[in-house]
Amino acid sequence: MLSNSKRRFFLNGLILTSTSLLMRFIGVAFNSFVSNKIGADGMGLFTLIMSVYGFTVTVASSGVNLAATRLCAEARDGVHRRAALRRCLVYAGVCGTIAACGLGFGADFVAVKLLGDERCTASLRLLAVSMPFIALSNVLHGYFSATRKIARSSATQIFEQLFKIFVTTWGLLYLVPDGIEYACMALVGGGALAETVSFLMALICYLVDREKRSAISNNEENITSNEKSALTRELFGITLPIAAAAYVRSALTTLEHILIPRGLRKNPATSANALAAYGILCGMVMPVIMLPTAFLYSFTGLLVPEYAEAKVCGDSERVGRMTSRALGLTLIYSIGCAGLMLCFSNELGMLIYGNYDAGEFIRIMAPLIPVMYLDHAVDAMLKGLGEQLYSMKVNILDAALSALLVFLLCSRIGIYGYVVTIYISELVNASLSIARLLKAIDFRSKLFGWLVQPLICISLSIAFVQLIMPRSLNWGSLICRILTATAIYICLIAVPKRRKSKSPDRVKAFARR
C-alpha cells in the first residue's frame, strides 16, 4: 500500500499530466491551424515576437514562482504561509508593473532597432498589458503547488488555453484584416487576454481555499517582527539571485533568437526565406518535440516541494530514492519518445503541418530528446535542493554559448547551424547539471536498466511495427502504429523487472533450506 504522501504525490502528478497533455495536444493542433493560416513566414515573425515576450516574462516574474513554492512548502503553519504569500504577491506586482512599463514604452525601439521589423510594434504593446497578471499568477500557482492544490492550478490552465484559442481563432477569422502583422496581433492579443482571465480564475480559487481555512487568522499578529523580517529576507534571498541570473540568461536567449534570422539572411541559401526556416524549426518542430514532456514535466515540477520538505527534515535517504527513481523513469520514458519521433517523423510533419521540412527537422532533433528531458528533470531536483543559483549559472553559460554559436554558424551553414547549436548547448548544460547532482546526492545508478535496456526495447518495438503493420499517410494508421509500438515497449521494459522482483524470494527460500 502507498503512504498518504506518495498517494497524494502520484494523484497530483496524474492531474498535472492530464492537464499538460491536454493543453499540449490542443496547443499543437492550434499551431497547425495557425501555421496553415499565416504560413511559415508568419510563424517566424510570431516566434521572433515571442522571444521578446520570454525576456519580459522573466523580468515580470523575477523568480517569484519558485520563491512562492518553497516559502509556502517550508512554512510551519497557515499563518506563516499567508505571510509569505502576501510578500510574494507584493513583489510580483512591482516586478510585473516594471516589465509592463518597460515593454510598453520601449516597443518602438525593440521592434525597429533590435528585431529589425516594425510590424512587431503593436504586438509588443499588447504583450505589455499581460505582464502584471502573469507575475501574480506565478505566485498563486506556486502556492497551489506547495499546498498540493494541483486541481485548482490545472483548472485555470485548461481554461486559459481554451479561452486563448477561442479568442485568437475568432480574431484570425473574423476580426483582423489580412496580413502577417494583424495575424500576430490577434495571436498576441488573445494570449494577453487569456493571461488576464487566468489570473482572475486563480485568484477566485485561492479566495475559496482561504474561506475554507477560516480558522486561520487574516492578519499577521501571531508572527513576530523578527519572523516577518526573516520571511522578507528569505524571499529576496531566493528571488534576487534567480532574477539576476534569469535576466542575463533570458537576455542572451533573446539575443540568440534575434541573431538567428539575421544570420540566415546573410547565408545565400536561406536569405530569401530566413523567417520561414526559423518559423519551421522554432515555431513548428520544437512544440512537437516537446509534446511528450506533458507526462514528464508534471511529475518533475512536483519534485521541488518534495525535495524542499525532505531537505528541511534532513531525510537524505528519501532524497536518494526519489532521485534514483526520477532519473530512471525519465531516461526510460525519453528514450522511448525519441525512438517514436525518429521512426514516425515524416508522418508527423506531413499530418500536423503538411510540411515535409518539418518532418525532416523532427527526425534530426529526435536523438536529442533524452538529453533535453533529463536536463529538465535534473534542474528540478537541483532547485528543490536549493541549488537554483548553480542551475542558473549553467543556464547562463548555455545561453551565452548558444548566442555565440548562432552568430558563428548560421551565416555559414544556414538553419543547420542552429541545429548544431542546440545539440552542443544541450549536451553541455546536461553534463554540468548531472555532475552537480552526483556531487550533491548519494543515489544508486543503473546504467543498463536506464540506457541499454530502453534502447534495445524501443528498437525491437519499432522494428516489429515496421515489419508487421502497413504504412499509410493518415491519422488512423499513425496512431495505431504508435500505440502498438508503445505497448510493446512497455511490456519489454516491464518483463525484466518482474523477473528481478522474484529473485529475492528465491534467495530467501534457498537460505531457509
C-alpha positions as CSV (number, residue, x, y, z in Angstrom):
1,M,0.0,0.0,0.0
2,L,1.2,3.5,-0.8
3,S,1.5,6.0,2.0
4,N,-0.7,9.1,2.0
5,S,2.2,11.3,0.9
6,K,3.0,9.0,-2.1
7,R,-0.6,8.7,-3.0
8,R,-1.1,12.4,-2.9
9,F,2.1,12.9,-5.0
10,F,1.0,10.5,-7.7
11,L,-2.5,11.8,-7.7
12,N,-1.3,15.4,-8.2
13,G,1.1,14.1,-10.8
14,L,-1.7,12.4,-12.7
15,I,-3.8,15.6,-12.5
16,L,-0.9,17.7,-13.8
17,T,-0.1,15.1,-16.5
18,S,-3.7,15.0,-17.8
19,T,-3.8,18.8,-17.8
20,S,-0.5,19.3,-19.5
21,L,-1.1,16.5,-22.1
22,L,-4.5,18.0,-23.0
23,M,-3.0,21.5,-23.2
24,R,-0.1,20.4,-25.3
25,F,-2.3,18.4,-27.7
26,I,-4.6,21.4,-28.1
27,G,-1.5,23.6,-28.5
28,V,0.0,21.5,-31.3
29,A,-3.4,21.3,-33.1
30,F,-3.8,25.1,-32.7
31,N,-0.2,25.6,-34.0
32,S,-1.2,23.5,-37.0
33,F,-4.2,25.8,-37.6
34,V,-2.1,29.0,-37.2
35,S,0.7,27.8,-39.5
36,N,-1.8,27.0,-42.2
37,K,-3.4,30.4,-41.7
38,I,-0.3,32.6,-41.6
39,G,2.3,30.4,-43.3
40,A,5.9,29.8,-42.3
41,D,6.9,33.5,-42.6
42,G,4.1,34.4,-40.2
43,M,5.2,31.7,-37.8
44,G,8.8,33.1,-38.0
45,L,7.6,36.6,-37.2
46,F,5.4,35.4,-34.3
47,T,8.3,33.3,-32.9
48,L,10.5,36.4,-33.0
49,I,8.0,38.4,-31.1
50,M,7.6,35.7,-28.5
51,S,11.4,35.7,-27.9
52,V,11.0,39.3,-26.6
53,Y,7.9,38.1,-24.6
54,G,10.1,35.4,-22.9
55,F,12.6,38.1,-21.7
56,T,9.8,40.3,-20.5
57,V,8.1,37.5,-18.6
58,T,11.4,36.7,-16.9
59,V,11.6,40.3,-15.7
60,A,7.9,40.2,-14.6
61,S,8.2,37.0,-12.6
62,S,11.8,37.5,-11.4
63,G,12.0,34.1,-9.7
64,V,8.8,34.6,-7.7
65,N,7.2,31.2,-8.6
66,L,10.0,29.2,-7.1
67,A,10.0,31.5,-4.1
68,A,6.3,31.1,-3.5
69,T,6.6,27.3,-3.8
70,R,9.5,27.0,-1.4
71,L,8.3,29.5,1.2
72,C,4.8,28.1,1.3
73,A,6.1,24.5,1.4
74,E,8.5,25.3,4.2
75,A,6.0,27.3,6.3
76,R,5.3,25.9,9.7
77,D,1.6,26.7,9.7
78,G,-1.1,28.6,7.8
79,V,-0.3,32.0,9.3
80,H,3.3,31.9,8.2
81,R,2.2,30.6,4.8
82,R,-0.2,33.5,4.4
83,A,2.5,36.0,5.4
84,A,4.9,34.5,2.8
85,L,2.2,34.6,0.1
86,R,1.5,38.3,0.8
87,R,5.1,39.2,0.4
88,C,5.4,37.2,-2.9
89,L,2.3,39.0,-4.3
90,V,3.6,42.5,-3.5
91,Y,7.0,41.6,-5.0
92,A,5.3,40.1,-8.1
93,G,3.0,43.2,-8.5
94,V,6.0,45.5,-8.5
95,C,8.1,43.4,-10.9
96,G,5.1,42.9,-13.3
97,T,4.4,46.6,-13.4
98,I,8.0,47.5,-14.2
99,A,8.1,44.9,-17.0
100,A,4.8,46.2,-18.5
101,C,6.0,49.8,-18.5
102,G,9.4,48.9,-20.0
103,L,7.9,46.9,-22.8
104,G,5.0,49.3,-23.5
105,F,7.2,52.4,-23.7
106,G,10.1,50.7,-25.5
107,A,8.1,48.8,-28.1
108,D,9.2,51.0,-31.0
109,F,12.8,50.8,-30.1
110,V,12.7,47.0,-29.7
111,A,10.8,46.4,-32.9
112,V,12.8,48.6,-35.2
113,K,16.3,48.6,-33.7
114,L,16.5,45.1,-32.2
115,L,14.1,42.9,-34.2
116,G,14.6,44.9,-37.4
117,D,10.8,44.7,-38.2
118,E,8.4,47.5,-37.4
119,R,5.5,45.1,-37.8
120,C,6.2,43.9,-34.3
121,T,5.5,47.2,-32.6
122,A,1.7,46.8,-32.0
123,S,2.1,43.2,-30.9
124,L,4.7,44.1,-28.3
125,R,2.4,46.8,-26.8
126,L,-0.3,44.2,-26.5
127,L,2.1,41.8,-24.7
128,A,2.9,44.5,-22.1
129,V,-0.7,44.5,-20.8
130,S,-0.5,41.0,-19.5
131,M,2.8,41.3,-17.5
132,P,1.4,42.1,-14.1
133,F,-1.2,39.4,-14.3
134,I,1.4,36.8,-15.4
135,A,3.6,37.7,-12.4
136,L,0.7,37.5,-9.9
137,S,-0.4,34.2,-11.5
138,N,3.0,32.7,-10.9
139,V,2.7,33.4,-7.2
140,L,-0.7,31.7,-7.0
141,H,0.4,28.7,-9.0
142,G,3.4,28.4,-6.7
143,Y,1.1,28.4,-3.7
144,F,-1.1,25.7,-5.2
145,S,1.9,23.6,-5.9
146,A,3.3,24.0,-2.4
147,T,-0.1,23.2,-0.8
148,R,-0.8,20.3,-3.2
149,K,-3.9,22.0,-4.6
150,I,-3.0,20.9,-8.1
151,A,-6.5,20.6,-9.3
152,R,-7.1,24.3,-8.9
153,S,-4.0,25.2,-10.8
154,S,-4.8,22.7,-13.6
155,A,-8.3,24.1,-14.0
156,T,-7.1,27.6,-14.5
157,Q,-4.5,26.5,-17.1
158,I,-7.0,24.5,-19.1
159,F,-9.5,27.4,-19.1
160,E,-6.7,29.8,-20.1
161,Q,-5.7,27.6,-23.1
162,L,-9.2,27.1,-24.3
163,F,-10.1,30.8,-23.9
164,K,-6.9,31.8,-25.7
165,I,-7.6,29.5,-28.6
166,F,-11.3,30.7,-28.9
167,V,-10.4,34.4,-28.8
168,T,-7.4,34.1,-31.2
169,T,-9.3,31.9,-33.7
170,W,-12.2,34.4,-33.7
171,G,-9.7,37.2,-34.2
172,L,-7.9,35.5,-37.1
173,L,-11.1,34.5,-38.9
174,Y,-13.4,37.5,-38.4
175,L,-11.8,40.5,-36.7
176,V,-8.4,41.4,-38.2
177,P,-7.7,42.1,-41.8
178,D,-5.3,40.0,-43.9
179,G,-1.6,40.3,-43.3
180,I,1.1,38.9,-41.1
181,E,1.2,41.9,-38.8
182,Y,-2.5,41.7,-37.9
183,A,-2.4,37.9,-37.5
184,C,0.4,38.3,-35.0
185,M,-1.6,41.0,-33.2
186,A,-4.5,38.5,-33.0
187,L,-2.3,35.8,-31.6
188,V,-0.6,38.1,-29.0
189,G,-3.9,39.8,-28.0
190,G,-5.7,36.5,-27.5
191,G,-2.8,35.3,-25.3
192,A,-2.7,38.6,-23.2
193,L,-6.5,38.5,-22.6
194,A,-6.3,34.8,-21.7
195,E,-3.5,35.5,-19.1
196,T,-5.7,38.2,-17.5
197,V,-8.7,35.9,-17.2
198,S,-6.5,33.0,-16.0
199,F,-5.2,35.2,-13.1
200,L,-8.8,36.1,-12.1
201,M,-9.7,32.4,-12.0
202,A,-6.6,31.6,-10.0
203,L,-7.5,34.4,-7.6
204,I,-11.0,33.1,-7.2
205,C,-9.7,29.6,-6.5
206,Y,-7.3,31.0,-3.8
207,L,-10.1,33.0,-2.1
208,V,-12.3,29.9,-2.0
209,D,-9.4,28.0,-0.4
210,R,-8.9,30.8,2.1
211,E,-12.6,30.8,3.1
212,K,-12.3,27.1,3.8
213,R,-9.4,27.8,6.2
214,S,-11.4,30.4,8.1
215,A,-9.9,29.3,11.4
216,I,-6.6,30.9,10.2
217,S,-6.2,34.5,11.2
218,N,-6.4,37.0,8.4
219,N,-3.6,39.1,9.8
220,E,-0.1,38.5,10.9
221,E,-0.5,39.4,14.6
222,N,0.8,35.9,15.5
223,I,4.1,36.5,13.8
224,T,6.8,38.4,15.5
225,S,8.7,41.2,13.8
226,N,11.8,39.1,13.6
227,E,9.9,36.4,11.8
228,K,8.4,38.9,9.3
229,S,11.9,40.2,8.6
230,A,13.2,36.7,8.2
231,L,10.4,35.9,5.7
232,T,11.3,39.0,3.7
233,R,15.0,38.3,3.7
234,E,14.3,34.7,2.6
235,L,12.1,35.9,-0.2
236,F,14.8,38.2,-1.6
237,G,17.4,35.6,-0.8
238,I,15.6,33.2,-3.3
239,T,14.4,35.7,-5.9
240,L,17.2,38.2,-6.3
241,P,19.9,35.7,-7.3
242,I,17.5,33.8,-9.5
243,A,16.2,37.1,-11.0
244,A,19.7,38.4,-11.8
245,A,20.8,35.2,-13.4
246,A,17.5,34.8,-15.2
247,Y,17.8,38.3,-16.7
248,V,21.2,37.5,-18.1
249,R,20.1,34.1,-19.4
250,S,16.9,35.4,-20.9
251,A,18.6,38.4,-22.5
252,L,21.1,36.0,-24.1
253,T,18.4,33.7,-25.3
254,T,16.5,36.7,-26.8
255,L,19.8,37.8,-28.4
256,E,20.2,34.3,-29.8
257,H,16.7,34.3,-31.4
258,I,17.3,37.8,-32.8
259,L,20.6,36.6,-34.4
260,I,19.1,33.5,-36.0
261,P,17.1,35.3,-38.7
262,R,19.8,37.8,-39.2
263,G,22.4,35.1,-39.7
264,L,20.1,33.2,-42.0
265,R,19.6,36.3,-44.1
266,K,23.4,36.5,-44.6
267,N,23.6,33.0,-45.9
268,P,22.9,32.8,-49.7
269,A,21.0,29.5,-49.3
270,T,18.5,30.9,-46.8
271,S,18.5,34.6,-47.4
272,A,15.2,34.5,-49.3
273,N,13.3,32.5,-46.7
274,A,15.0,33.3,-43.4
275,L,11.9,33.8,-41.4
276,A,10.3,30.7,-42.9
277,A,13.2,28.5,-42.0
278,Y,13.3,30.0,-38.5
279,G,9.5,29.5,-38.1
280,I,9.6,25.9,-39.2
281,L,12.2,24.8,-36.7
282,C,11.2,27.0,-33.7
283,G,7.5,27.5,-34.3
284,M,6.5,24.1,-35.7
285,V,9.1,21.4,-34.9
286,M,10.1,22.3,-31.3
287,P,6.4,22.2,-30.0
288,V,6.1,18.6,-31.4
289,I,9.5,17.6,-29.9
290,M,8.4,18.9,-26.5
291,L,4.9,17.5,-26.7
292,P,5.7,14.3,-24.7
293,T,7.0,16.4,-21.8
294,A,3.4,16.6,-20.7
295,F,4.0,13.4,-18.8
296,L,7.5,14.2,-17.6
297,Y,7.3,17.9,-16.5
298,S,4.2,17.4,-14.4
299,F,6.0,15.0,-12.0
300,T,9.3,16.8,-12.1
301,G,7.6,20.0,-11.2
302,L,6.2,18.3,-8.1
303,L,9.7,17.3,-7.1
304,V,10.6,20.8,-6.0
305,P,8.3,20.9,-2.9
306,E,9.0,17.2,-2.1
307,Y,12.8,17.8,-2.2
308,A,12.4,21.0,-0.1
309,E,10.4,19.2,2.6
310,A,12.9,16.3,2.6
311,K,15.8,18.7,2.9
312,V,14.2,20.5,5.9
313,C,13.6,17.2,7.6
314,G,17.2,16.0,6.8
315,D,15.9,12.8,5.2
316,S,18.8,12.1,2.8
317,E,17.7,8.5,2.1
318,R,14.3,9.8,0.8
319,V,16.1,12.2,-1.4
320,G,18.3,9.4,-2.8
321,R,15.4,7.2,-3.5
322,M,13.4,9.9,-5.3
323,T,16.5,10.8,-7.4
324,S,17.1,7.3,-8.5
325,R,13.5,6.7,-9.4
326,A,13.1,10.0,-11.2
327,L,16.3,9.6,-13.3
328,G,15.4,6.0,-14.2
329,L,11.9,6.8,-15.3
330,T,13.0,10.0,-17.2
331,L,15.5,8.1,-19.2
332,I,13.2,5.1,-19.9
333,Y,10.4,7.5,-21.0
334,S,12.6,9.9,-23.0
335,I,14.4,7.1,-25.0
336,G,11.0,5.6,-25.9
337,C,9.8,9.1,-27.1
338,A,13.0,9.6,-29.1
339,G,12.6,6.3,-30.9
340,L,9.0,7.0,-31.8
341,M,9.8,10.5,-33.0
342,L,12.7,9.2,-35.1
343,C,10.6,6.5,-36.7
344,F,7.4,8.5,-37.4
345,S,9.0,11.9,-38.1
346,N,7.9,12.3,-41.7
347,E,4.3,11.3,-41.0
348,L,4.1,13.7,-38.0
349,G,5.4,16.6,-40.2
350,M,3.1,16.0,-43.0
351,L,-0.1,15.2,-41.0
352,I,0.3,18.0,-38.5
353,Y,1.7,20.8,-40.7
354,G,1.6,19.5,-44.3
355,N,5.2,20.3,-44.5
356,Y,8.0,17.9,-45.4
357,D,10.7,20.1,-44.0
358,A,9.1,19.9,-40.6
359,G,9.2,16.1,-40.6
360,E,12.9,16.2,-41.6
361,F,13.7,18.5,-38.6
362,I,11.7,16.3,-36.2
363,R,13.9,13.4,-37.3
364,I,17.1,15.4,-36.9
365,M,16.1,16.7,-33.4
366,A,14.7,13.3,-32.1
367,P,18.1,11.9,-30.9
368,L,18.5,14.9,-28.6
369,I,15.2,14.2,-26.7
370,P,16.7,12.1,-23.8
371,V,19.3,14.8,-23.1
372,M,16.7,17.6,-23.1
373,Y,14.2,15.7,-20.9
374,L,16.9,14.5,-18.5
375,D,18.3,18.0,-18.2
376,H,14.9,19.4,-17.2
377,A,14.4,16.7,-14.5
378,V,17.9,17.3,-13.0
379,D,17.2,21.1,-12.9
380,A,14.0,20.4,-11.0
381,M,15.9,18.3,-8.5
382,L,18.6,20.9,-8.0
383,K,16.1,23.6,-7.4
384,G,14.4,21.5,-4.8
385,L,17.7,21.1,-3.1
386,G,18.4,24.9,-3.1
387,E,20.9,24.7,-5.9
388,Q,18.9,27.1,-8.1
389,L,21.8,29.5,-8.3
390,Y,24.1,26.9,-9.7
391,S,21.4,25.9,-12.2
392,M,21.1,29.5,-13.3
393,K,24.9,29.8,-13.8
394,V,24.8,26.8,-16.0
395,N,21.9,28.2,-17.9
396,I,23.7,31.5,-18.4
397,L,26.7,29.6,-19.8
398,D,24.3,27.6,-22.0
399,A,22.7,30.8,-23.3
400,A,26.0,32.6,-23.9
401,L,27.4,29.6,-25.8
402,S,24.2,29.3,-27.9
403,A,24.3,33.0,-28.9
404,L,28.0,32.7,-29.8
405,L,27.4,29.6,-31.9
406,V,24.4,31.1,-33.7
407,F,26.5,34.1,-34.6
408,L,29.3,32.0,-35.9
409,L,27.3,29.2,-37.7
410,C,24.0,30.4,-39.0
411,S,25.6,32.8,-41.6
412,R,27.8,30.0,-42.8
413,I,25.7,26.8,-42.8
414,G,22.2,28.2,-42.5
415,I,19.5,26.7,-40.4
416,Y,21.6,23.6,-39.7
417,G,23.9,26.0,-37.8
418,Y,21.1,26.4,-35.3
419,V,20.6,22.7,-35.1
420,V,24.3,22.2,-34.2
421,T,23.9,25.0,-31.7
422,I,21.0,23.3,-29.9
423,Y,22.9,19.9,-29.8
424,I,26.1,21.4,-28.3
425,S,24.4,23.7,-25.8
426,E,22.0,20.9,-24.5
427,L,24.9,18.5,-24.1
428,V,27.0,21.0,-22.2
429,N,24.0,22.0,-20.0
430,A,23.0,18.5,-19.1
431,S,26.6,17.4,-18.4
432,L,27.2,20.2,-15.9
433,S,23.9,19.7,-14.2
434,I,24.3,16.0,-13.8
435,A,27.8,16.5,-12.4
436,R,26.4,18.8,-9.8
437,L,23.7,16.3,-8.9
438,L,26.1,13.5,-8.5
439,K,28.1,15.6,-6.1
440,A,25.1,16.8,-4.1
441,I,23.2,13.4,-3.7
442,D,24.1,9.9,-3.0
443,F,21.9,7.6,-5.1
444,R,22.1,4.3,-6.9
445,S,22.5,4.4,-10.7
446,K,21.6,1.5,-13.0
447,L,23.1,2.3,-16.4
448,F,22.0,-0.9,-18.0
449,G,18.4,-0.5,-16.9
450,W,18.3,3.2,-17.7
451,L,20.1,3.3,-21.0
452,V,21.0,0.0,-22.7
453,Q,17.7,-1.9,-22.0
454,P,15.4,1.0,-23.2
455,L,17.5,1.4,-26.4
456,I,17.1,-2.4,-27.1
457,C,13.4,-2.4,-26.3
458,I,12.4,0.6,-28.3
459,S,14.4,-0.7,-31.3
460,L,12.7,-4.1,-31.1
461,S,9.3,-2.4,-30.8
462,I,9.7,-0.2,-33.8
463,A,11.2,-3.0,-35.9
464,F,8.2,-5.2,-35.1
465,V,5.7,-2.5,-36.0
466,Q,7.5,-1.5,-39.2
467,L,7.6,-5.2,-40.4
468,I,4.1,-6.2,-39.4
469,M,1.9,-3.1,-39.8
470,P,1.4,-1.4,-43.2
471,R,2.4,2.3,-43.6
472,S,0.0,4.8,-44.9
473,L,-0.2,8.6,-44.5
474,N,-3.3,9.0,-42.4
475,W,-4.0,9.7,-38.7
476,G,-5.6,6.3,-38.1
477,S,-2.7,4.3,-39.3
478,L,-0.1,6.6,-37.5
479,I,-1.9,6.4,-34.1
480,C,-2.4,2.7,-34.4
481,R,1.3,2.1,-35.1
482,I,2.4,4.5,-32.3
483,L,0.2,2.8,-29.7
484,T,1.3,-0.6,-30.8
485,A,5.0,0.3,-30.5
486,T,4.4,1.9,-27.2
487,A,2.5,-1.1,-25.8
488,I,5.3,-3.5,-26.9
489,Y,8.0,-1.1,-25.4
490,I,6.2,-1.0,-22.1
491,C,5.9,-4.8,-22.0
492,L,9.5,-5.3,-22.9
493,I,10.6,-2.8,-20.2
494,A,8.4,-4.4,-17.5
495,V,9.3,-8.1,-18.0
496,P,12.8,-7.9,-16.7
497,K,11.6,-6.0,-13.6
498,R,9.1,-8.7,-12.8
499,R,11.8,-11.4,-13.1
500,K,14.1,-9.4,-10.9
501,S,11.4,-8.9,-8.2
502,K,11.1,-12.7,-7.8
503,S,14.8,-13.2,-7.2
504,P,15.0,-12.1,-3.5
505,D,12.2,-14.6,-2.6
506,R,14.2,-17.4,-4.2
507,V,17.3,-16.3,-2.3
508,K,15.4,-16.4,0.9
509,A,13.9,-19.8,0.2
510,F,17.4,-21.2,-0.5
511,A,18.7,-19.7,2.7
512,R,15.9,-21.3,4.7
513,R,16.8,-24.7,3.3
